[in-house]
């Protein structure tokens, strides 16, 4: 399946969460990742995110689609993922 | 159509952008809005966002779907939209 993941976590945990997600998905913008992922791997990612975040403060939104073909994506302004190696 | 909109704009412009988007979409998390929107209204929103943001610095991602029925949404941690009136 294909997912869009957006996180809003405390600054103390941002770096760890971001570094972890880079191993599984593609960074597209500040706090936003995307990518194709298997059901099993997604389950692992969700489980790991529960450990890396604080459930009464942080929030991670995961939008799942069967395929990115249902999705039309557009950017206004700069494409920040060009800078992904810098962040 | 249904859209998910995620912005990453300079702190000087966040408040204005957020306030503007609240008139057209539903706030779901820090920097994330969602909602049903007509093609015409979306065109207006995009045009207004181009004026409200700085194209060489800010970035607004818009994911469009024909219907939210293709989308499965899940939250890890807190559902921040419960607090939307406070922000």
Backbone of each chain as nested JSON, in Angstrom:
{
  "chains": [
    {"id": "A", "residues": [
      {"number": 1, "name": "UNK", "atoms": {"N": [0.838, -1.198, 0.0], "CA": [0.0, 0.0, 0.0], "C": [0.875, 1.25, 0.0]}},
      {"number": 2, "name": "UNK", "atoms": {"N": [0.226, 2.397, -0.12], "CA": [0.956, 3.658, -0.154], "C": [0.519, 4.5, 1.033]}},
      {"number": 3, "name": "UNK", "atoms": {"N": [1.461, 5.134, 1.702], "CA": [1.055, 5.967, 2.837], "C": [1.646, 7.381, 2.778]}},
      {"number": 4, "name": "UNK", "atoms": {"N": [0.901, 8.288, 3.392], "CA": [1.396, 9.639, 3.665], "C": [1.401, 9.728, 5.194]}},
      {"number": 5, "name": "UNK", "atoms": {"N": [2.508, 10.089, 5.741], "CA": [2.623, 10.153, 7.2], "C": [3.041, 11.569, 7.606]}},
      {"number": 6, "name": "UNK", "atoms": {"N": [2.304, 12.158, 8.508], "CA": [2.606, 13.513, 8.993], "C": [2.725, 13.46, 10.51]}},
      {"number": 7, "name": "UNK", "atoms": {"N": [3.828, 13.931, 11.032], "CA": [3.963, 13.891, 12.495], "C": [4.034, 15.284, 13.104]}},
      {"number": 8, "name": "UNK", "atoms": {"N": [3.567, 15.353, 14.323], "CA": [3.658, 16.584, 15.103], "C": [4.112, 16.136, 16.491]}},
      {"number": 9, "name": "UNK", "atoms": {"N": [5.414, 16.14, 16.682], "CA": [5.956, 15.637, 17.946], "C": [6.813, 16.708, 18.615]}},
      {"number": 10, "name": "UNK", "atoms": {"N": [7.011, 16.57, 19.891], "CA": [7.799, 17.54, 20.643], "C": [9.214, 17.639, 20.067]}},
      {"number": 11, "name": "UNK", "atoms": {"N": [9.78, 18.834, 20.114], "CA": [11.099, 19.068, 19.516], "C": [12.18, 18.129, 20.068]}},
      {"number": 12, "name": "UNK", "atoms": {"N": [12.011, 17.662, 21.284], "CA": [12.982, 16.728, 21.869], "C": [13.027, 15.406, 21.114]}},
      {"number": 13, "name": "UNK", "atoms": {"N": [11.913, 15.068, 20.455], "CA": [11.826, 13.755, 19.804], "C": [11.845, 13.823, 18.273]}},
      {"number": 14, "name": "UNK", "atoms": {"N": [11.796, 15.045, 17.72], "CA": [11.715, 15.205, 16.266], "C": [12.856, 14.492, 15.54]}},
      {"number": 15, "name": "UNK", "atoms": {"N": [14.053, 14.73, 15.991], "CA": [15.215, 14.206, 15.288], "C": [15.203, 12.669, 15.257]}},
      {"number": 16, "name": "UNK", "atoms": {"N": [14.868, 12.062, 16.38], "CA": [14.827, 10.602, 16.451], "C": [13.726, 10.029, 15.546]}},
      {"number": 17, "name": "UNK", "atoms": {"N": [12.56, 10.663, 15.58], "CA": [11.427, 10.207, 14.761], "C": [11.758, 10.354, 13.275]}},
      {"number": 18, "name": "UNK", "atoms": {"N": [12.312, 11.5, 12.916], "CA": [12.646, 11.78, 11.515], "C": [13.692, 10.782, 10.999]}},
      {"number": 19, "name": "UNK", "atoms": {"N": [14.713, 10.555, 11.797], "CA": [15.784, 9.622, 11.424], "C": [15.216, 8.203, 11.244]}},
      {"number": 20, "name": "UNK", "atoms": {"N": [14.341, 7.824, 12.135], "CA": [13.728, 6.493, 12.042], "C": [12.904, 6.366, 10.754]}},
      {"number": 21, "name": "UNK", "atoms": {"N": [12.075, 7.388, 10.474], "CA": [11.185, 7.304, 9.307], "C": [11.94, 7.292, 7.98]}},
      {"number": 22, "name": "UNK", "atoms": {"N": [13.093, 7.949, 7.958], "CA": [13.921, 7.947, 6.747], "C": [14.349, 6.544, 6.331]}},
      {"number": 23, "name": "UNK", "atoms": {"N": [14.375, 5.639, 7.269], "CA": [14.764, 4.258, 6.951], "C": [13.645, 3.498, 6.244]}},
      {"number": 24, "name": "UNK", "atoms": {"N": [12.427, 4.024, 6.325], "CA": [11.281, 3.289, 5.798], "C": [10.501, 4.007, 4.707]}},
      {"number": 25, "name": "UNK", "atoms": {"N": [10.605, 5.349, 4.698], "CA": [9.783, 6.136, 3.77], "C": [10.615, 7.262, 3.16]}},
      {"number": 26, "name": "UNK", "atoms": {"N": [9.992, 8.009, 2.262], "CA": [10.675, 9.121, 1.615], "C": [10.235, 10.439, 2.253]}},
      {"number": 27, "name": "UNK", "atoms": {"N": [11.213, 11.231, 2.622], "CA": [10.922, 12.535, 3.214], "C": [10.433, 13.474, 2.102]}},
      {"number": 28, "name": "UNK", "atoms": {"N": [9.297, 14.142, 2.301], "CA": [8.811, 15.053, 1.251], "C": [8.707, 16.509, 1.681]}},
      {"number": 29, "name": "UNK", "atoms": {"N": [8.58, 16.708, 2.967], "CA": [8.489, 18.082, 3.481], "C": [8.714, 17.989, 4.981]}},
      {"number": 30, "name": "UNK", "atoms": {"N": [8.963, 19.119, 5.6], "CA": [9.067, 19.165, 7.053], "C": [7.911, 18.371, 7.689]}},
      {"number": 31, "name": "UNK", "atoms": {"N": [8.245, 17.313, 8.411], "CA": [7.257, 16.481, 9.122], "C": [6.374, 15.605, 8.239]}},
      {"number": 32, "name": "UNK", "atoms": {"N": [6.692, 15.491, 6.965], "CA": [5.873, 14.679, 6.058], "C": [6.73, 13.626, 5.34]}},
      {"number": 33, "name": "UNK", "atoms": {"N": [6.279, 12.398, 5.401], "CA": [6.925, 11.301, 4.686], "C": [5.888, 10.608, 3.817]}},
      {"number": 34, "name": "UNK", "atoms": {"N": [6.367, 9.934, 2.799], "CA": [5.484, 9.208, 1.88], "C": [6.164, 7.92, 1.471]}},
      {"number": 35, "name": "UNK", "atoms": {"N": [5.374, 6.991, 0.971], "CA": [6.004, 5.849, 0.341], "C": [5.173, 4.592, 0.295]}},
      {"number": 36, "name": "UNK", "atoms": {"N": [5.631, 3.697, -0.539], "CA": [5.063, 2.361, -0.667], "C": [5.547, 1.558, 0.53]}},
      {"number": 37, "name": "UNK", "atoms": {"N": [4.655, 0.814, 1.131], "CA": [5.053, 0.043, 2.311], "C": [4.161, -1.188, 2.426]}},
      {"number": 38, "name": "UNK", "atoms": {"N": [4.749, -2.283, 2.866], "CA": [3.945, -3.505, 3.031], "C": [3.164, -3.416, 4.344]}},
      {"number": 39, "name": "UNK", "atoms": {"N": [2.122, -4.221, 4.444], "CA": [1.307, -4.23, 5.661], "C": [2.157, -4.591, 6.874]}},
      {"number": 40, "name": "UNK", "atoms": {"N": [3.033, -5.571, 6.71], "CA": [3.87, -6.017, 7.817], "C": [4.841, -4.944, 8.27]}},
      {"number": 41, "name": "UNK", "atoms": {"N": [5.442, -4.295, 7.296], "CA": [6.41, -3.246, 7.631], "C": [5.704, -2.055, 8.288]}},
      {"number": 42, "name": "UNK", "atoms": {"N": [4.529, -1.74, 7.787], "CA": [3.769, -0.631, 8.378], "C": [3.422, -0.935, 9.838]}},
      {"number": 43, "name": "UNK", "atoms": {"N": [3.067, -2.166, 10.093], "CA": [2.749, -2.558, 11.475], "C": [3.965, -2.344, 12.371]}},
      {"number": 44, "name": "UNK", "atoms": {"N": [5.135, -2.663, 11.841], "CA": [6.367, -2.474, 12.616], "C": [6.635, -0.984, 12.846]}},
      {"number": 45, "name": "UNK", "atoms": {"N": [6.455, -0.202, 11.767], "CA": [6.669, 1.25, 11.873], "C": [5.737, 1.841, 12.93]}},
      {"number": 46, "name": "UNK", "atoms": {"N": [4.478, 1.433, 12.909], "CA": [3.521, 1.968, 13.876], "C": [3.919, 1.58, 15.299]}},
      {"number": 47, "name": "UNK", "atoms": {"N": [4.32, 0.347, 15.453], "CA": [4.73, -0.125, 16.771], "C": [5.965, 0.65, 17.258]}},
      {"number": 48, "name": "UNK", "atoms": {"N": [6.939, 0.856, 16.366], "CA": [8.145, 1.601, 16.742], "C": [7.816, 3.059, 17.046]}},
      {"number": 49, "name": "UNK", "atoms": {"N": [6.897, 3.637, 16.269], "CA": [6.534, 5.036, 16.517], "C": [5.861, 5.206, 17.877]}},
      {"number": 50, "name": "UNK", "atoms": {"N": [5.107, 4.196, 18.275], "CA": [4.479, 4.266, 19.612], "C": [5.531, 4.314, 20.712]}},
      {"number": 51, "name": "UNK", "atoms": {"N": [6.668, 3.657, 20.44], "CA": [7.746, 3.675, 21.435], "C": [8.526, 4.996, 21.376]}},
      {"number": 52, "name": "UNK", "atoms": {"N": [8.676, 5.536, 20.16], "CA": [9.487, 6.745, 19.985], "C": [8.757, 8.031, 20.357]}},
      {"number": 53, "name": "UNK", "atoms": {"N": [7.42, 7.965, 20.438], "CA": [6.639, 9.174, 20.718], "C": [5.968, 9.063, 22.088]}},
      {"number": 54, "name": "UNK", "atoms": {"N": [5.405, 10.166, 22.496], "CA": [4.713, 10.197, 23.789], "C": [3.224, 10.335, 23.497]}},
      {"number": 55, "name": "UNK", "atoms": {"N": [2.467, 9.295, 23.826], "CA": [1.08, 9.2, 23.352], "C": [0.138, 10.284, 23.863]}},
      {"number": 56, "name": "UNK", "atoms": {"N": [0.491, 10.939, 24.964], "CA": [-0.392, 11.986, 25.476], "C": [-0.004, 13.371, 24.973]}},
      {"number": 57, "name": "UNK", "atoms": {"N": [1.029, 13.425, 24.139], "CA": [1.472, 14.736, 23.647], "C": [1.655, 14.763, 22.123]}},
      {"number": 58, "name": "UNK", "atoms": {"N": [2.309, 13.747, 21.605], "CA": [2.629, 13.723, 20.175], "C": [1.478, 13.162, 19.35]}},
      {"number": 59, "name": "UNK", "atoms": {"N": [1.536, 13.449, 18.062], "CA": [0.51, 12.957, 17.154], "C": [1.138, 12.578, 15.815]}},
      {"number": 60, "name": "UNK", "atoms": {"N": [0.808, 11.409, 15.333], "CA": [1.286, 10.976, 14.013], "C": [0.069, 10.557, 13.202]}},
      {"number": 61, "name": "UNK", "atoms": {"N": [-0.139, 11.234, 12.086], "CA": [-1.259, 10.9, 11.204], "C": [-0.759, 10.008, 10.089]}},
      {"number": 62, "name": "UNK", "atoms": {"N": [-1.462, 8.92, 9.847], "CA": [-1.087, 8.045, 8.742], "C": [-2.285, 7.881, 7.809]}},
      {"number": 63, "name": "UNK", "atoms": {"N": [-2.118, 8.335, 6.569], "CA": [-3.144, 8.163, 5.545], "C": [-2.723, 6.993, 4.682]}},
      {"number": 64, "name": "UNK", "atoms": {"N": [-3.574, 6.001, 4.575], "CA": [-3.253, 4.823, 3.769], "C": [-4.13, 4.771, 2.521]}},
      {"number": 65, "name": "UNK", "atoms": {"N": [-3.505, 4.432, 1.415], "CA": [-4.231, 4.236, 0.152], "C": [-3.748, 2.923, -0.446]}},
      {"number": 66, "name": "UNK", "atoms": {"N": [-4.622, 2.298, -1.192], "CA": [-4.175, 1.057, -1.838], "C": [-3.078, 1.332, -2.853]}},
      {"number": 67, "name": "UNK", "atoms": {"N": [-3.21, 2.479, -3.525], "CA": [-2.234, 2.813, -4.55], "C": [-2.121, 4.329, -4.701]}},
      {"number": 68, "name": "UNK", "atoms": {"N": [-0.911, 4.825, -5.015], "CA": [-0.789, 6.275, -5.212], "C": [-1.488, 6.771, -6.472]}},
      {"number": 69, "name": "UNK", "atoms": {"N": [-1.995, 5.844, -7.28], "CA": [-2.684, 6.265, -8.516], "C": [-3.99, 7.014, -8.211]}},
      {"number": 70, "name": "UNK", "atoms": {"N": [-4.498, 6.868, -6.988], "CA": [-5.717, 7.594, -6.6], "C": [-5.402, 9.025, -6.155]}},
      {"number": 71, "name": "UNK", "atoms": {"N": [-4.123, 9.29, -6.111], "CA": [-3.658, 10.518, -5.492], "C": [-3.025, 11.453, -6.516]}},
      {"number": 72, "name": "UNK", "atoms": {"N": [-3.469, 12.692, -6.51], "CA": [-2.832, 13.693, -7.348], "C": [-2.124, 14.678, -6.419]}},
      {"number": 73, "name": "UNK", "atoms": {"N": [-0.853, 14.85, -6.619], "CA": [-0.072, 15.671, -5.693], "C": [0.444, 16.928, -6.372]}},
      {"number": 74, "name": "UNK", "atoms": {"N": [0.353, 18.013, -5.665], "CA": [0.773, 19.285, -6.23], "C": [1.517, 20.081, -5.157]}},
      {"number": 75, "name": "UNK", "atoms": {"N": [2.503, 20.847, -5.559], "CA": [3.222, 21.681, -4.585], "C": [3.11, 23.144, -4.98]}},
      {"number": 76, "name": "UNK", "atoms": {"N": [2.804, 23.969, -4.008], "CA": [2.857, 25.422, -4.192], "C": [4.123, 25.869, -3.479]}},
      {"number": 77, "name": "UNK", "atoms": {"N": [4.958, 26.626, -4.172], "CA": [6.227, 27.047, -3.576], "C": [7.318, 26.063, -3.908]}},
      {"number": 78, "name": "UNK", "atoms": {"N": [8.255, 25.926, -3.019], "CA": [9.403, 25.071, -3.335], "C": [9.155, 23.606, -3.002]}},
      {"number": 79, "name": "UNK", "atoms": {"N": [9.846, 22.76, -3.753], "CA": [9.808, 21.317, -3.51], "C": [10.894, 21.036, -2.491]}},
      {"number": 80, "name": "UNK", "atoms": {"N": [10.495, 20.926, -1.23], "CA": [11.507, 20.812, -0.185], "C": [12.28, 19.501, -0.213]}},
      {"number": 81, "name": "UNK", "atoms": {"N": [11.725, 18.487, -0.873], "CA": [12.441, 17.214, -0.841], "C": [13.767, 17.258, -1.601]}},
      {"number": 82, "name": "UNK", "atoms": {"N": [13.956, 18.297, -2.402], "CA": [15.254, 18.458, -3.067], "C": [16.352, 18.718, -2.034]}},
      {"number": 83, "name": "UNK", "atoms": {"N": [15.921, 19.2, -0.874], "CA": [16.899, 19.547, 0.145], "C": [17.047, 18.448, 1.191]}},
      {"number": 84, "name": "UNK", "atoms": {"N": [16.434, 17.306, 0.921], "CA": [16.341, 16.308, 1.98], "C": [17.7, 15.869, 2.534]}},
      {"number": 85, "name": "UNK", "atoms": {"N": [18.731, 15.943, 1.72], "CA": [20.03, 15.517, 2.223], "C": [20.635, 16.505, 3.205]}},
      {"number": 86, "name": "UNK", "atoms": {"N": [20.085, 17.698, 3.198], "CA": [20.635, 18.734, 4.07], "C": [20.017, 18.706, 5.456]}},
      {"number": 87, "name": "UNK", "atoms": {"N": [18.889, 18.012, 5.571], "CA": [18.157, 18.093, 6.848], "C": [18.403, 16.898, 7.76]}}
    ]},
    {"id": "B", "residues": [
      {"number": 1, "name": "UNK", "atoms": {"N": [-14.075, 17.16, -4.791], "CA": [-12.952, 16.282, -4.47], "C": [-12.546, 16.443, -3.017]}},
      {"number": 2, "name": "UNK", "atoms": {"N": [-11.617, 15.6, -2.566], "CA": [-11.165, 15.648, -1.178], "C": [-9.666, 15.964, -1.184]}},
      {"number": 3, "name": "UNK", "atoms": {"N": [-9.253, 16.839, -0.301], "CA": [-7.819, 17.144, -0.265], "C": [-7.223, 17.049, 1.153]}},
      {"number": 4, "name": "UNK", "atoms": {"N": [-5.939, 16.757, 1.149], "CA": [-5.124, 16.858, 2.366], "C": [-4.081, 17.922, 2.026]}},
      {"number": 5, "name": "UNK", "atoms": {"N": [-3.975, 18.911, 2.858], "CA": [-3.044, 20.006, 2.596], "C": [-2.068, 20.131, 3.776]}},
      {"number": 6, "name": "UNK", "atoms": {"N": [-0.793, 20.133, 3.453], "CA": [0.24, 20.265, 4.494], "C": [1.142, 21.436, 4.137]}},
      {"number": 7, "name": "UNK", "atoms": {"N": [1.289, 22.371, 5.047], "CA": [2.148, 23.512, 4.714], "C": [3.384, 23.569, 5.592]}},
      {"number": 8, "name": "UNK", "atoms": {"N": [4.421, 24.13, 5.022], "CA": [5.66, 24.379, 5.748], "C": [6.076, 25.787, 5.343]}},
      {"number": 9, "name": "UNK", "atoms": {"N": [5.639, 26.743, 6.145], "CA": [5.904, 28.149, 5.794], "C": [6.648, 28.832, 6.944]}},
      {"number": 10, "name": "UNK", "atoms": {"N": [7.299, 29.913, 6.629], "CA": [8.053, 30.664, 7.631], "C": [7.133, 31.11, 8.769]}},
      {"number": 11, "name": "UNK", "atoms": {"N": [7.671, 31.131, 9.984], "CA": [6.865, 31.467, 11.17], "C": [6.164, 32.819, 11.045]}},
      {"number": 12, "name": "UNK", "atoms": {"N": [6.733, 33.726, 10.271], "CA": [6.102, 35.039, 10.072], "C": [4.756, 34.927, 9.365]}},
      {"number": 13, "name": "UNK", "atoms": {"N": [4.602, 33.853, 8.583], "CA": [3.396, 33.727, 7.76], "C": [2.44, 32.627, 8.234]}},
      {"number": 14, "name": "UNK", "atoms": {"N": [2.865, 31.841, 9.201], "CA": [2.064, 30.695, 9.648], "C": [0.661, 31.101, 10.079]}},
      {"number": 15, "name": "UNK", "atoms": {"N": [0.59, 32.098, 10.911], "CA": [-0.697, 32.493, 11.467], "C": [-1.683, 32.927, 10.376]}},
      {"number": 16, "name": "UNK", "atoms": {"N": [-1.194, 33.704, 9.426], "CA": [-2.057, 34.165, 8.331], "C": [-2.534, 32.996, 7.454]}},
      {"number": 17, "name": "UNK", "atoms": {"N": [-1.598, 32.105, 7.14], "CA": [-1.929, 30.945, 6.294], "C": [-2.939, 30.041, 7.011]}},
      {"number": 18, "name": "UNK", "atoms": {"N": [-2.691, 29.786, 8.286], "CA": [-3.563, 28.92, 9.069], "C": [-4.975, 29.514, 9.173]}},
      {"number": 19, "name": "UNK", "atoms": {"N": [-5.023, 30.777, 9.453], "CA": [-6.317, 31.477, 9.575], "C": [-7.088, 31.412, 8.251]}},
      {"number": 20, "name": "UNK", "atoms": {"N": [-6.371, 31.613, 7.178], "CA": [-7.009, 31.56, 5.859], "C": [-7.564, 30.16, 5.575]}},
      {"number": 21, "name": "UNK", "atoms": {"N": [-6.748, 29.138, 5.839], "CA": [-7.171, 27.766, 5.516], "C": [-8.363, 27.298, 6.354]}},
      {"number": 22, "name": "UNK", "atoms": {"N": [-8.457, 27.799, 7.57], "CA": [-9.598, 27.45, 8.427], "C": [-10.943, 27.846, 7.812]}},
      {"number": 23, "name": "UNK", "atoms": {"N": [-10.904, 28.818, 6.927], "CA": [-12.15, 29.245, 6.274], "C": [-12.606, 28.257, 5.196]}},
      {"number": 24, "name": "UNK", "atoms": {"N": [-11.679, 27.394, 4.767], "CA": [-11.994, 26.522, 3.639], "C": [-11.906, 25.031, 3.943]}},
      {"number": 25, "name": "UNK", "atoms": {"N": [-11.11, 24.688, 4.955], "CA": [-10.867, 23.276, 5.24], "C": [-10.921, 23.018, 6.745]}},
      {"number": 26, "name": "UNK", "atoms": {"N": [-10.762, 21.756, 7.114], "CA": [-10.779, 21.385, 8.526], "C": [-9.355, 21.168, 9.02]}},
      {"number": 27, "name": "UNK", "atoms": {"N": [-9.026, 21.81, 10.107], "CA": [-7.705, 21.663, 10.705], "C": [-7.623, 20.28, 11.348]}},
      {"number": 28, "name": "UNK", "atoms": {"N": [-6.584, 19.508, 11.042], "CA": [-6.476, 18.182, 11.653], "C": [-5.24, 17.985, 12.518]}},
      {"number": 29, "name": "UNK", "atoms": {"N": [-4.228, 18.76, 12.242], "CA": [-3.0, 18.655, 13.037], "C": [-2.174, 19.896, 12.723]}},
      {"number": 30, "name": "UNK", "atoms": {"N": [-1.178, 20.147, 13.508], "CA": [-0.26, 21.233, 13.235], "C": [0.159, 21.205, 11.752]}},
      {"number": 31, "name": "UNK", "atoms": {"N": [-0.182, 22.259, 11.018], "CA": [0.184, 22.39, 9.591], "C": [-0.563, 21.467, 8.635]}},
      {"number": 32, "name": "UNK", "atoms": {"N": [-1.593, 20.783, 9.104], "CA": [-2.338, 19.866, 8.225], "C": [-3.83, 20.202, 8.216]}},
      {"number": 33, "name": "UNK", "atoms": {"N": [-4.363, 20.348, 7.03], "CA": [-5.795, 20.568, 6.843], "C": [-6.34, 19.497, 5.901]}},
      {"number": 34, "name": "UNK", "atoms": {"N": [-7.633, 19.266, 6.009], "CA": [-8.308, 18.278, 5.16], "C": [-9.669, 18.798, 4.794]}},
      {"number": 35, "name": "UNK", "atoms": {"N": [-10.238, 18.233, 3.751], "CA": [-11.639, 18.525, 3.509], "C": [-12.1, 18.351, 2.083]}},
      {"number": 36, "name": "UNK", "atoms": {"N": [-13.41, 18.305, 1.96], "CA": [-14.08, 18.262, 0.671], "C": [-14.022, 19.678, 0.093]}},
      {"number": 37, "name": "UNK", "atoms": {"N": [-13.711, 19.766, -1.171], "CA": [-13.605, 21.09, -1.782], "C": [-13.924, 20.98, -3.275]}},
      {"number": 38, "name": "UNK", "atoms": {"N": [-14.576, 21.994, -3.794], "CA": [-14.892, 21.974, -5.23], "C": [-13.66, 22.397, -6.026]}},
      {"number": 39, "name": "UNK", "atoms": {"N": [-13.644, 22.056, -7.298], "CA": [-12.518, 22.425, -8.157], "C": [-12.325, 23.939, -8.191]}},
      {"number": 40, "name": "UNK", "atoms": {"N": [-13.427, 24.654, -8.283], "CA": [-13.355, 26.114, -8.353], "C": [-12.807, 26.72, -7.078]}},
      {"number": 41, "name": "UNK", "atoms": {"N": [-13.291, 26.207, -5.967], "CA": [-12.835, 26.743, -4.685], "C": [-11.36, 26.405, -4.454]}},
      {"number": 42, "name": "UNK", "atoms": {"N": [-10.969, 25.215, -4.863], "CA": [-9.559, 24.829, -4.71], "C": [-8.656, 25.738, -5.54]}},
      {"number": 43, "name": "UNK", "atoms": {"N": [-9.116, 26.082, -6.721], "CA": [-8.337, 26.981, -7.573], "C": [-8.15, 28.33, -6.869]}},
      {"number": 44, "name": "UNK", "atoms": {"N": [-9.195, 28.783, -6.2], "CA": [-9.12, 30.058, -5.472], "C": [-8.152, 29.937, -4.288]}},
      {"number": 45, "name": "UNK", "atoms": {"N": [-8.265, 28.822, -3.571], "CA": [-7.375, 28.593, -2.417], "C": [-5.915, 28.583, -2.878]}},
      {"number": 46, "name": "UNK", "atoms": {"N": [-5.657, 27.9, -3.987], "CA": [-4.276, 27.822, -4.475], "C": [-3.761, 29.206, -4.874]}},
      {"number": 47, "name": "UNK", "atoms": {"N": [-4.623, 29.948, -5.526], "CA": [-4.245, 31.293, -5.952], "C": [-3.972, 32.181, -4.733]}},
      {"number": 48, "name": "UNK", "atoms": {"N": [-4.84, 32.091, -3.729], "CA": [-4.652, 32.897, -2.513], "C": [-3.389, 32.465, -1.762]}},
      {"number": 49, "name": "UNK", "atoms": {"N": [-3.129, 31.162, -1.746], "CA": [-1.93, 30.682, -1.031], "C": [-0.657, 31.181, -1.716]}},
      {"number": 50, "name": "UNK", "atoms": {"N": [-0.709, 31.302, -3.02], "CA": [0.465, 31.831, -3.739], "C": [0.745, 33.272, -3.304]}},
      {"number": 51, "name": "UNK", "atoms": {"N": [-0.338, 33.989, -2.99], "CA": [-0.153, 35.377, -2.527], "C": [0.305, 35.424, -1.061]}},
      {"number": 52, "name": "UNK", "atoms": {"N": [-0.195, 34.498, -0.267], "CA": [0.103, 34.518, 1.177], "C": [1.47, 33.938, 1.528]}},
      {"number": 53, "name": "UNK", "atoms": {"N": [2.043, 33.169, 0.597], "CA": [3.329, 32.522, 0.887], "C": [4.436, 33.096, 0.004]}},
      {"number": 54, "name": "UNK", "atoms": {"N": [5.65, 32.703, 0.325], "CA": [6.801, 33.176, -0.445], "C": [7.34, 31.989, -1.229]}},
      {"number": 55, "name": "UNK", "atoms": {"N": [7.234, 32.067, -2.551], "CA": [7.463, 30.892, -3.389], "C": [8.882, 30.331, -3.351]}},
      {"number": 56, "name": "UNK", "atoms": {"N": [9.846, 31.143, -2.95], "CA": [11.221, 30.641, -2.903], "C": [11.601, 30.11, -1.519]}},
      {"number": 57, "name": "UNK", "atoms": {"N": [10.654, 30.15, -0.601], "CA": [10.971, 29.68, 0.753], "C": [9.93, 28.698, 1.292]}},
      {"number": 58, "name": "UNK", "atoms": {"N": [8.663, 29.033, 1.131], "CA": [7.578, 28.224, 1.692], "C": [7.19, 27.077, 0.763]}},
      {"number": 59, "name": "UNK", "atoms": {"N": [6.512, 26.119, 1.356], "CA": [6.064, 24.971, 0.578], "C": [4.688, 24.516, 1.082]}},
      {"number": 60, "name": "UNK", "atoms": {"N": [3.791, 24.305, 0.151], "CA": [2.459, 23.793, 0.5], "C": [2.199, 22.571, -0.374]}},
      {"number": 61, "name": "UNK", "atoms": {"N": [1.985, 21.445, 0.271], "CA": [1.699, 20.204, -0.46], "C": [0.196, 19.995, -0.475]}},
      {"number": 62, "name": "UNK", "atoms": {"N": [-0.34, 19.697, -1.642], "CA": [-1.768, 19.404, -1.729], "C": [-1.957, 18.035, -2.379]}},
      {"number": 63, "name": "UNK", "atoms": {"N": [-2.54, 17.127, -1.62], "CA": [-2.863, 15.797, -2.131], "C": [-4.343, 15.798, -2.468]}},
      {"number": 64, "name": "UNK", "atoms": {"N": [-4.657, 15.478, -3.694], "CA": [-6.063, 15.455, -4.11], "C": [-6.526, 14.028, -4.388]}},
      {"number": 65, "name": "UNK", "atoms": {"N": [-7.735, 13.736, -3.932], "CA": [-8.362, 12.441, -4.217], "C": [-9.779, 12.703, -4.67]}},
      {"number": 66, "name": "UNK", "atoms": {"N": [-10.286, 11.812, -5.484], "CA": [-11.678, 11.999, -5.908], "C": [-12.623, 11.881, -4.73]}},
      {"number": 67, "name": "UNK", "atoms": {"N": [-12.29, 10.966, -3.821], "CA": [-13.165, 10.742, -2.679], "C": [-12.356, 10.257, -1.478]}},
      {"number": 68, "name": "UNK", "atoms": {"N": [-12.752, 10.634, -0.264], "CA": [-12.017, 10.138, 0.905], "C": [-12.213, 8.648, 1.145]}},
      {"number": 69, "name": "UNK", "atoms": {"N": [-13.107, 8.039, 0.37], "CA": [-13.337, 6.601, 0.564], "C": [-12.119, 5.758, 0.157]}},
      {"number": 70, "name": "UNK", "atoms": {"N": [-11.196, 6.352, -0.599], "CA": [-9.961, 5.64, -0.974], "C": [-8.906, 5.725, 0.132]}},
      {"number": 71, "name": "UNK", "atoms": {"N": [-9.262, 6.476, 1.146], "CA": [-8.292, 6.84, 2.159], "C": [-8.629, 6.224, 3.507]}},
      {"number": 72, "name": "UNK", "atoms": {"N": [-7.664, 5.574, 4.105], "CA": [-7.849, 5.071, 5.46], "C": [-6.933, 5.886, 6.366]}},
      {"number": 73, "name": "UNK", "atoms": {"N": [-7.501, 6.508, 7.366], "CA": [-6.721, 7.412, 8.212], "C": [-6.594, 6.86, 9.628]}},
      {"number": 74, "name": "UNK", "atoms": {"N": [-5.421, 6.979, 10.158], "CA": [-5.162, 6.463, 11.495], "C": [-4.285, 7.454, 12.254]}},
      {"number": 75, "name": "UNK", "atoms": {"N": [-4.493, 7.557, 13.539], "CA": [-3.665, 8.454, 14.346], "C": [-2.943, 7.661, 15.428]}},
      {"number": 76, "name": "UNK", "atoms": {"N": [-1.656, 7.92, 15.559], "CA": [-0.893, 7.378, 16.686], "C": [-0.702, 8.556, 17.635]}},
      {"number": 77, "name": "UNK", "atoms": {"N": [-1.026, 8.36, 18.897], "CA": [-0.923, 9.457, 19.858], "C": [-2.232, 10.188, 19.963]}},
      {"number": 78, "name": "UNK", "atoms": {"N": [-2.16, 11.474, 20.214], "CA": [-3.399, 12.217, 20.442], "C": [-4.011, 12.734, 19.142]}},
      {"number": 79, "name": "UNK", "atoms": {"N": [-5.331, 12.868, 19.185], "CA": [-6.066, 13.449, 18.061], "C": [-6.068, 14.954, 18.279]}},
      {"number": 80, "name": "UNK", "atoms": {"N": [-5.146, 15.632, 17.614], "CA": [-4.989, 17.065, 17.907], "C": [-6.165, 17.92, 17.474]}},
      {"number": 81, "name": "UNK", "atoms": {"N": [-6.981, 17.398, 16.564], "CA": [-8.091, 18.252, 16.119], "C": [-9.121, 18.502, 17.198]}},
      {"number": 82, "name": "UNK", "atoms": {"N": [-9.069, 17.713, 18.274], "CA": [-9.97, 17.994, 19.396], "C": [-9.629, 19.349, 20.019]}},
      {"number": 83, "name": "UNK", "atoms": {"N": [-8.384, 19.774, 19.791], "CA": [-7.949, 21.018, 20.409], "C": [-8.026, 22.194, 19.453]}},
      {"number": 84, "name": "UNK", "atoms": {"N": [-8.625, 21.965, 18.295], "CA": [-8.53, 22.977, 17.247], "C": [-9.052, 24.347, 17.656]}},
      {"number": 85, "name": "UNK", "atoms": {"N": [-9.974, 24.374, 18.585], "CA": [-10.498, 25.68, 18.984], "C": [-9.514, 26.48, 19.834]}},
      {"number": 86, "name": "UNK", "atoms": {"N": [-8.536, 25.783, 20.345], "CA": [-7.578, 26.455, 21.217], "C": [-6.441, 27.097, 20.436]}},
      {"number": 87, "name": "UNK", "atoms": {"N": [-6.301, 26.689, 19.195], "CA": [-5.111, 27.151, 18.44], "C": [-5.41, 28.309, 17.516]}}
    ]}
  ]
}
